[in-house]
């Protein structure tokens, strides 16, 4: 086993742009896919079933999914029937309210219980989802809030994965516990928990090998890691954080279902919302699973990672001013 030495984190060199501003700028760059040209549908006509059909098409093509789309439009149809939507502002307000009914229950930030030292976060997900990058950003997020952090290189199948985690450890100036490529991942995480406990570390974030959710034997290995950590007591792992690529659409739902069934996912981090993804997957996941969405990512920089806020997300998506 080898460890990089932890150091006191350095202060940021310059003020950072607020995460909401970054979210608004990065989420579907340009005009909102949902409301773009919507006003052009309205002049000279009432807000009627035809407008809602247009909205339905946009929601479905943005991977919002059938269940969430029906939930969003249900309240709008009732208001249209009662002729309560007289203009575009009324429509946007009602649309925002419908969105928040789905998203708000999933707005549950990760709370670190320092009495359970170390608080163990087991990070899972498939290759390419942004898992290792998310770990690095999460470490920085926690350090900035006064927590001491250690990383565990539980992805032992790829030497590059260990190296990537070491780089993030150096950037954040935190210890990384790792073994050679091919080592038993459960043993690595076990050793890391013991080391973090001995040092009085607040949070241990454990990486795991990216695996396809359809490969049963690899999912079995994740279950083994979970069992080994559970034997250490104190309720660990305290968080099983699933990292999902927001651009995968319905495949992200399949991944969430399989990982949740195998491990009991307690939180989700959605990445790559700055890419081709339109953000619709957030609604589909919230509607289907009601699992807390802890974090979202809108870019490669550490500042592009933040706590999920349902109101900020809806406002950024609709391109309306931030509201209470």
Buried (B, 14 or more C-beta within 10 A) or exposed (E): EEBBEBEEBEEEEEEEEEBBEBBBEBBBEEEBBBBEEBEEBBEEEEBBEEBBEEBBEBBBEBBBBEBBBBBBBEBBEEBBEEEEBEEBEEBBBBBBBBBBBBBBBBBBEBEBEEEBBBBBBBBBBBBEBBBBBBBBBBBBBBBBEEBBBBBBBBBBBBEEBBEBBBBBBEBBBBBBBBBEBEBBBBBBBBBBBBBBBEBEBBBBBBBBBBBEBEEEEBBEBBEBBBEBBEEBEBEBBBBBBBBBBBBBBEBBBEBBBBBBEBBEBBBBBBBBBBBEBBBBBBBBBBBBBEBBBBBBBBBEEBBBBBBBBBBBBBBBBBBBEEEE
